[in-house]
Amino acid sequence: MSYSILRRVLLVLLVVLGACREVAEESEEVASNEALRQLFEADQQDREPDWASLPPDSLMAFMQRDAEHLLQVKALRDAGEVRTAEDHYHAAMIFHHAPGDDTTHFQRAYELARDAYRLDSTFVRASKLMAQTHDRYLQATGQRQIYGTQIDYRDGVYALMPIDTTQVTDDERRRIGLRTVPEMRAIVACLQAGGTIETCTQ
């Protein structure tokens, strides 16, 4: 075999091997982490009953599970296991439900949900969680929410938490799957009139 032919064969092999490597890397990128999925599912299962009405012992166990989930997610994140949009969403939800009032958890939840949405702009659950966690962080740090996702209930009164309406437009809210500010205010009025979450958000 001549040198020129051998060189062409080697070049083809290099191209083919490179393509195979890219396919393998893409396959790895789209494989979501099973441990994160299981933690997310456990988190959601815990919230199927009305956890706020749990007796003290059960509520303490509930919060302890949240704390354990958070530690496991932190370990997976530190190990570089949060890669896909779904991984980021699952991790964000665990940080969102972290026990206590540590605002860094709310901030981390927002960042993870935001990154999930950046990785997949069709991931509406991620964009909604991004808005909810950002509003929660702002509220926890003494600032006005900007998306309008946070409703307060105190002394028998429902209220939309203070909102800075100059930061996000209603068109932008719709684009990421949220209700508009007038729609949120209508939900609050419905709840105050005695409606349920299910009937007021239909």
BALOBA-1460 file (C-alpha; in Angstrom, 3 decimals):
// residues 202
<rec num="1" residu="m" x="0.000" y="0.000" z="0.000"/>
<rec num="2" residu="s" x="1.397" y="3.388" z="-0.999"/>
<rec num="3" residu="y" x="2.088" y="6.086" z="1.548"/>
<rec num="4" residu="s" x="-0.660" y="8.362" z="0.146"/>
<rec num="5" residu="i" x="-3.302" y="5.608" z="0.374"/>
<rec num="6" residu="l" x="-2.192" y="4.642" z="3.878"/>
<rec num="7" residu="r" x="-2.431" y="8.268" z="4.921"/>
<rec num="8" residu="r" x="-6.014" y="8.530" z="3.556"/>
<rec num="9" residu="v" x="-7.015" y="5.365" z="5.472"/>
<rec num="10" residu="l" x="-5.564" y="6.742" z="8.683"/>
<rec num="11" residu="l" x="-7.370" y="10.044" z="8.197"/>
<rec num="12" residu="v" x="-10.691" y="8.238" z="7.648"/>
<rec num="13" residu="l" x="-10.129" y="6.144" z="10.760"/>
<rec num="14" residu="l" x="-9.378" y="9.241" z="12.803"/>
<rec num="15" residu="v" x="-12.549" y="10.934" z="11.553"/>
<rec num="16" residu="v" x="-14.666" y="7.841" z="12.264"/>
<rec num="17" residu="l" x="-13.168" y="7.390" z="15.723"/>
<rec num="18" residu="g" x="-13.696" y="11.058" z="16.474"/>
<rec num="19" residu="a" x="-17.337" y="10.823" z="15.401"/>
<rec num="20" residu="c" x="-17.831" y="7.737" z="17.561"/>
<rec num="21" residu="r" x="-16.312" y="9.565" z="20.516"/>
<rec num="22" residu="e" x="-18.677" y="12.527" z="19.969"/>
<rec num="23" residu="v" x="-21.696" y="10.189" z="19.822"/>
<rec num="24" residu="a" x="-20.573" y="8.500" z="23.032"/>
<rec num="25" residu="e" x="-20.118" y="11.865" z="24.743"/>
<rec num="26" residu="e" x="-23.568" y="13.013" z="23.594"/>
<rec num="27" residu="s" x="-25.081" y="9.774" z="24.918"/>
<rec num="28" residu="e" x="-23.449" y="10.396" z="28.271"/>
<rec num="29" residu="e" x="-24.731" y="13.972" z="28.340"/>
<rec num="30" residu="v" x="-28.377" y="12.973" z="27.821"/>
<rec num="31" residu="a" x="-28.316" y="10.256" z="30.480"/>
<rec num="32" residu="s" x="-29.858" y="11.780" z="33.586"/>
<rec num="33" residu="n" x="-28.597" y="10.716" z="36.990"/>
<rec num="34" residu="e" x="-30.728" y="7.952" z="38.487"/>
<rec num="35" residu="a" x="-29.795" y="8.799" z="42.082"/>
<rec num="36" residu="l" x="-31.016" y="12.378" z="41.597"/>
<rec num="37" residu="r" x="-34.224" y="11.103" z="40.043"/>
<rec num="38" residu="q" x="-34.868" y="8.827" z="43.010"/>
<rec num="39" residu="l" x="-34.226" y="11.643" z="45.494"/>
<rec num="40" residu="f" x="-36.639" y="13.874" z="43.582"/>
<rec num="41" residu="e" x="-39.322" y="11.182" z="43.539"/>
<rec num="42" residu="a" x="-38.912" y="10.595" z="47.282"/>
<rec num="43" residu="d" x="-39.214" y="14.351" z="47.857"/>
<rec num="44" residu="q" x="-42.439" y="14.509" z="45.853"/>
<rec num="45" residu="q" x="-43.878" y="11.409" z="47.511"/>
<rec num="46" residu="d" x="-43.312" y="12.989" z="50.928"/>
<rec num="47" residu="r" x="-45.452" y="15.926" z="49.817"/>
<rec num="48" residu="e" x="-48.426" y="13.946" z="48.574"/>
<rec num="49" residu="p" x="-50.173" y="14.105" z="51.978"/>
<rec num="50" residu="d" x="-50.919" y="17.437" z="53.624"/>
<rec num="51" residu="w" x="-47.541" y="17.682" z="55.344"/>
<rec num="52" residu="a" x="-48.475" y="20.896" z="57.175"/>
<rec num="53" residu="s" x="-51.068" y="18.977" z="59.187"/>
<rec num="54" residu="l" x="-48.674" y="16.210" z="60.229"/>
<rec num="55" residu="p" x="-48.257" y="15.580" z="63.970"/>
<rec num="56" residu="p" x="-44.993" y="16.914" z="65.473"/>
<rec num="57" residu="d" x="-43.133" y="13.579" z="65.396"/>
<rec num="58" residu="s" x="-44.025" y="12.959" z="61.751"/>
<rec num="59" residu="l" x="-43.182" y="16.541" z="60.818"/>
<rec num="60" residu="m" x="-39.731" y="16.217" z="62.397"/>
<rec num="61" residu="a" x="-39.122" y="12.997" z="60.439"/>
<rec num="62" residu="f" x="-40.299" y="14.765" z="57.281"/>
<rec num="63" residu="m" x="-37.815" y="17.611" z="57.821"/>
<rec num="64" residu="q" x="-35.029" y="15.155" z="58.618"/>
<rec num="65" residu="r" x="-35.600" y="13.408" z="55.286"/>
<rec num="66" residu="d" x="-35.405" y="16.787" z="53.535"/>
<rec num="67" residu="a" x="-32.073" y="17.454" z="55.244"/>
<rec num="68" residu="e" x="-30.746" y="14.017" z="54.239"/>
<rec num="69" residu="h" x="-31.877" y="14.544" z="50.638"/>
<rec num="70" residu="l" x="-30.064" y="17.876" z="50.584"/>
<rec num="71" residu="l" x="-26.800" y="16.336" z="51.812"/>
<rec num="72" residu="q" x="-26.985" y="13.647" z="49.119"/>
<rec num="73" residu="v" x="-27.692" y="16.181" z="46.381"/>
<rec num="74" residu="k" x="-24.792" y="18.348" z="47.525"/>
<rec num="75" residu="a" x="-22.492" y="15.313" z="47.338"/>
<rec num="76" residu="l" x="-23.710" y="14.461" z="43.828"/>
<rec num="77" residu="r" x="-23.291" y="18.075" z="42.727"/>
<rec num="78" residu="d" x="-19.764" y="18.241" z="44.151"/>
<rec num="79" residu="a" x="-18.943" y="14.998" z="42.327"/>
<rec num="80" residu="g" x="-20.018" y="16.537" z="39.007"/>
<rec num="81" residu="e" x="-23.106" y="14.342" z="38.662"/>
<rec num="82" residu="v" x="-25.527" y="17.198" z="37.927"/>
<rec num="83" residu="r" x="-25.265" y="17.377" z="34.144"/>
<rec num="84" residu="t" x="-28.552" y="17.304" z="32.258"/>
<rec num="85" residu="a" x="-31.493" y="19.689" z="32.379"/>
<rec num="86" residu="e" x="-33.436" y="17.064" z="34.305"/>
<rec num="87" residu="d" x="-30.562" y="16.644" z="36.789"/>
<rec num="88" residu="h" x="-30.499" y="20.396" z="37.424"/>
<rec num="89" residu="y" x="-34.277" y="20.470" z="37.900"/>
<rec num="90" residu="h" x="-34.233" y="17.554" z="40.334"/>
<rec num="91" residu="a" x="-31.404" y="19.110" z="42.337"/>
<rec num="92" residu="a" x="-33.140" y="22.506" z="42.324"/>
<rec num="93" residu="m" x="-36.282" y="21.020" z="43.829"/>
<rec num="94" residu="i" x="-34.316" y="19.446" z="46.683"/>
<rec num="95" residu="f" x="-32.595" y="22.762" z="47.450"/>
<rec num="96" residu="h" x="-35.983" y="24.498" z="47.199"/>
<rec num="97" residu="h" x="-37.358" y="22.178" z="49.895"/>
<rec num="98" residu="a" x="-34.307" y="22.409" z="52.159"/>
<rec num="99" residu="p" x="-35.407" y="22.816" z="55.790"/>
<rec num="100" residu="g" x="-34.817" y="26.127" z="57.523"/>
<rec num="101" residu="d" x="-34.448" y="29.641" z="56.199"/>
<rec num="102" residu="d" x="-30.942" y="29.551" z="54.742"/>
<rec num="103" residu="t" x="-31.218" y="31.974" z="51.829"/>
<rec num="104" residu="t" x="-28.219" y="30.380" z="50.107"/>
<rec num="105" residu="h" x="-30.375" y="27.291" z="49.562"/>
<rec num="106" residu="f" x="-33.014" y="29.411" z="47.824"/>
<rec num="107" residu="q" x="-30.312" y="31.041" z="45.716"/>
<rec num="108" residu="r" x="-28.811" y="27.688" z="44.761"/>
<rec num="109" residu="a" x="-32.264" y="26.345" z="43.891"/>
<rec num="110" residu="y" x="-32.794" y="29.323" z="41.582"/>
<rec num="111" residu="e" x="-29.403" y="28.870" z="39.900"/>
<rec num="112" residu="l" x="-30.006" y="25.160" z="39.312"/>
<rec num="113" residu="a" x="-33.505" y="25.721" z="37.921"/>
<rec num="114" residu="r" x="-32.207" y="28.549" z="35.727"/>
<rec num="115" residu="d" x="-29.473" y="26.288" z="34.357"/>
<rec num="116" residu="a" x="-32.035" y="23.547" z="33.703"/>
<rec num="117" residu="y" x="-34.068" y="26.018" z="31.657"/>
<rec num="118" residu="r" x="-30.953" y="27.202" z="29.808"/>
<rec num="119" residu="l" x="-30.151" y="23.614" z="28.879"/>
<rec num="120" residu="d" x="-33.713" y="23.009" z="27.663"/>
<rec num="121" residu="s" x="-35.803" y="26.068" z="26.838"/>
<rec num="122" residu="t" x="-38.914" y="23.851" z="26.445"/>
<rec num="123" residu="f" x="-38.666" y="22.620" z="30.055"/>
<rec num="124" residu="v" x="-41.638" y="24.524" z="31.505"/>
<rec num="125" residu="r" x="-41.432" y="22.927" z="34.957"/>
<rec num="126" residu="a" x="-37.861" y="24.214" z="35.192"/>
<rec num="127" residu="s" x="-38.783" y="27.752" z="34.103"/>
<rec num="128" residu="k" x="-41.622" y="27.845" z="36.648"/>
<rec num="129" residu="l" x="-39.334" y="26.610" z="39.412"/>
<rec num="130" residu="m" x="-36.736" y="29.182" z="38.357"/>
<rec num="131" residu="a" x="-39.305" y="31.940" z="38.894"/>
<rec num="132" residu="q" x="-40.630" y="30.522" z="42.162"/>
<rec num="133" residu="t" x="-37.191" y="30.084" z="43.711"/>
<rec num="134" residu="h" x="-36.018" y="33.517" z="42.603"/>
<rec num="135" residu="d" x="-39.100" y="35.139" z="44.096"/>
<rec num="136" residu="r" x="-38.620" y="33.137" z="47.285"/>
<rec num="137" residu="y" x="-34.991" y="34.231" z="47.521"/>
<rec num="138" residu="l" x="-35.907" y="37.890" z="46.983"/>
<rec num="139" residu="q" x="-38.671" y="37.667" z="49.557"/>
<rec num="140" residu="a" x="-36.366" y="35.966" z="52.093"/>
<rec num="141" residu="t" x="-33.773" y="38.726" z="51.673"/>
<rec num="142" residu="g" x="-36.240" y="41.565" z="52.210"/>
<rec num="143" residu="q" x="-36.822" y="42.403" z="48.557"/>
<rec num="144" residu="r" x="-39.943" y="42.456" z="46.404"/>
<rec num="145" residu="q" x="-40.640" y="39.452" z="44.218"/>
<rec num="146" residu="i" x="-40.500" y="40.062" z="40.469"/>
<rec num="147" residu="y" x="-42.425" y="37.152" z="38.931"/>
<rec num="148" residu="g" x="-45.421" y="37.242" z="41.270"/>
<rec num="149" residu="t" x="-45.431" y="33.583" z="42.329"/>
<rec num="150" residu="q" x="-45.556" y="34.020" z="46.114"/>
<rec num="151" residu="i" x="-48.884" y="34.206" z="47.969"/>
<rec num="152" residu="d" x="-49.041" y="34.835" z="51.703"/>
<rec num="153" residu="y" x="-51.690" y="33.565" z="54.128"/>
<rec num="154" residu="r" x="-51.773" y="35.157" z="57.539"/>
<rec num="155" residu="d" x="-54.524" y="35.633" z="60.120"/>
<rec num="156" residu="g" x="-57.133" y="34.349" z="57.687"/>
<rec num="157" residu="v" x="-56.113" y="36.725" z="54.895"/>
<rec num="158" residu="y" x="-54.624" y="35.766" z="51.512"/>
<rec num="159" residu="a" x="-52.395" y="38.301" z="49.793"/>
<rec num="160" residu="l" x="-50.052" y="38.444" z="46.837"/>
<rec num="161" residu="m" x="-46.665" y="39.257" z="48.328"/>
<rec num="162" residu="p" x="-45.260" y="42.693" z="47.337"/>
<rec num="163" residu="i" x="-44.116" y="42.664" z="43.740"/>
<rec num="164" residu="d" x="-41.880" y="44.894" z="41.643"/>
<rec num="165" residu="t" x="-43.833" y="44.964" z="38.376"/>
<rec num="166" residu="t" x="-41.106" y="46.910" z="36.541"/>
<rec num="167" residu="q" x="-38.716" y="43.957" z="36.250"/>
<rec num="168" residu="v" x="-40.731" y="41.351" z="34.327"/>
<rec num="169" residu="t" x="-43.588" y="41.892" z="31.881"/>
<rec num="170" residu="d" x="-46.701" y="39.743" z="31.681"/>
<rec num="171" residu="d" x="-45.611" y="38.648" z="28.198"/>
<rec num="172" residu="e" x="-42.361" y="37.386" z="29.716"/>
<rec num="173" residu="r" x="-44.331" y="35.581" z="32.419"/>
<rec num="174" residu="r" x="-46.472" y="33.836" z="29.818"/>
<rec num="175" residu="r" x="-43.377" y="32.882" z="27.840"/>
<rec num="176" residu="i" x="-42.026" y="30.840" z="30.743"/>
<rec num="177" residu="g" x="-45.366" y="29.293" z="31.683"/>
<rec num="178" residu="l" x="-46.451" y="31.630" z="34.493"/>
<rec num="179" residu="r" x="-49.718" y="33.393" z="35.152"/>
<rec num="180" residu="t" x="-49.886" y="37.151" z="34.716"/>
<rec num="181" residu="v" x="-50.072" y="39.497" z="37.709"/>
<rec num="182" residu="p" x="-53.818" y="40.185" z="37.169"/>
<rec num="183" residu="e" x="-54.412" y="36.419" z="37.001"/>
<rec num="184" residu="m" x="-52.491" y="35.891" z="40.249"/>
<rec num="185" residu="r" x="-54.511" y="38.635" z="41.933"/>
<rec num="186" residu="a" x="-57.710" y="36.955" z="40.737"/>
<rec num="187" residu="i" x="-56.526" y="33.685" z="42.296"/>
<rec num="188" residu="v" x="-55.870" y="35.471" z="45.596"/>
<rec num="189" residu="a" x="-59.374" y="36.990" z="45.512"/>
<rec num="190" residu="c" x="-60.861" y="33.570" z="44.773"/>
<rec num="191" residu="l" x="-58.996" y="32.004" z="47.713"/>
<rec num="192" residu="q" x="-60.092" y="34.821" z="50.005"/>
<rec num="193" residu="a" x="-63.689" y="34.202" z="48.943"/>
<rec num="194" residu="g" x="-63.411" y="30.611" z="50.162"/>
<rec num="195" residu="g" x="-62.278" y="28.817" z="47.022"/>
<rec num="196" residu="t" x="-59.731" y="26.005" z="47.004"/>
<rec num="197" residu="i" x="-56.385" y="25.935" z="45.224"/>
<rec num="198" residu="e" x="-57.879" y="23.453" z="42.739"/>
<rec num="199" residu="t" x="-60.954" y="25.542" z="41.890"/>
<rec num="200" residu="c" x="-59.148" y="28.901" z="41.934"/>
<rec num="201" residu="t" x="-56.355" y="27.800" z="39.593"/>
<rec num="202" residu="q" x="-58.449" y="26.035" z="36.959"/>
